[in-house]
Amino acid sequence: MVYHVLGIERFEGVSKKTGKPYDFTRFYSVPSRQPDKVRGVRVENVDVWNGQYAPDISGIHPEDYVDFNFDRRGFVDAVQIVLHRVAYGIFSGFQRQTFMPHILQCNDFF
């Protein structure tokens, strides 16, 4: 499912309950499809455990659109960046204009 990432937070420590260490990254994100019952925007937490077999999440930044793939147990097993925030900024600058080469100018990139 594709999510719009709003924020990223890393958690490391030792569980007070079990005494086992934990290390995961939490993505605060908005799903691309919102249920009809939600008024406004529903923000979800997507947790990715950091470890030897974890997917590469180093290139994800706030404002990126990311496709998180979940395994049958509900853990994230693959991550793919769909649209970077830079490209989104360029395309949103068109303001629903037709995509033509002469519209793209130098100041659209900054």
Rosetta blueprint (number, residue, H / E / L):
1 M L
2 V E
3 Y E
4 H E
5 V E
6 L E
7 G E
8 I E
9 E E
10 R E
11 F E
12 E E
13 G E
14 V E
15 S L
16 K L
17 K L
18 T L
19 G L
20 K L
21 P E
22 Y E
23 D E
24 F E
25 T E
26 R E
27 F E
28 Y E
29 S E
30 V E
31 P E
32 S L
33 R L
34 Q L
35 P L
36 D L
37 K L
38 V L
39 R L
40 G L
41 V L
42 R L
43 V L
44 E E
45 N E
46 V E
47 D E
48 V E
49 W E
50 N L
51 G L
52 Q L
53 Y L
54 A L
55 P L
56 D L
57 I L
58 S L
59 G L
60 I L
61 H L
62 P L
63 E L
64 D L
65 Y E
66 V E
67 D E
68 F E
69 N E
70 F E
71 D L
72 R L
73 R L
74 G L
75 F L
76 V E
77 D E
78 A E
79 V E
80 Q E
81 I E
82 V E
83 L E
84 H L
85 R H
86 V H
87 A H
88 Y H
89 G H
90 I H
91 F H
92 S H
93 G L
94 F L
95 Q L
96 R L
97 Q L
98 T L
99 F L
100 M L
101 P L
102 H L
103 I L
104 L L
105 Q L
106 C H
107 N H
108 D H
109 F H
110 F L
